[in-house]
């Protein structure tokens, strides 16, 4: 497989993932972004532990979808993320009727 073939494969997978995101985004209440992944979820619980100099952020997502083009299953019932970096949680606008 040449480098061009690999680039074309990855570009095609990324496009499929973006289309899947558009198809499923209306099914979720929250968008969550970490330094490594992007998630859609219907329930989000964020807790911070540790000390002020080095806080540990724990994010637990229920009924989630994971943006990752290498996963076979992107819909997962529960996700637990531990990080020392920023986490962005947005409540998505309700789908229009």
C-alpha positions, -999 to 999 in steps of 0.1 A, spaced: 0 0 0 15 33 -10 14 65 11 -12 80 -14 -34 49 -9 -32 53 29 -39 90 27 -70 84 5 -82 56 29 -79 79 59 -96 108 41 -125 85 31 -128 72 66 -128 108 80 -155 118 56 -176 88 66 -172 97 102 -182 133 96 -213 121 78 -221 97 106 -217 126 132 -243 147 113 -267 117 112 -264 110 150 -258 144 166 -296 151 170 -298 120 192 -276 135 220 -278 163 246 -241 170 251 -209 174 231 -178 167 251 -143 174 240 -111 162 257 -75 165 245 -77 131 229 -113 125 218 -147 141 209 -179 125 223 -216 129 221 -236 118 251 -270 120 268 -256 122 304 -224 137 315 -209 138 350 -177 157 357 -158 156 389 -125 171 399 -102 155 425 -66 159 435 -49 192 446 -51 226 430 -16 222 415 -25 190 397 -63 184 395 -76 151 381 -107 155 360 -130 125 357 -157 126 331 -183 98 330 -206 97 300 -237 75 295 -253 66 262 -224 79 242 -210 81 207 -172 84 202 -155 103 174 -128 78 164 -124 66 128 -105 34 140 -132 21 163 -156 -6 150 -183 4 175 -187 41 182 -219 37 202 -211 28 238 -233 26 269 -207 41 293 -174 59 290 -150 70 318 -123 95 310 -95 106 334 -74 135 324 -52 163 337 -61 186 308 -91 207 298 -125 192 292 -152 211 273 -188 202 279 -215 218 258 -253 213 260 -265 210 225 -296 228 213 -327 207 211 -335 192 177 -361 212 158 -395 195 155 
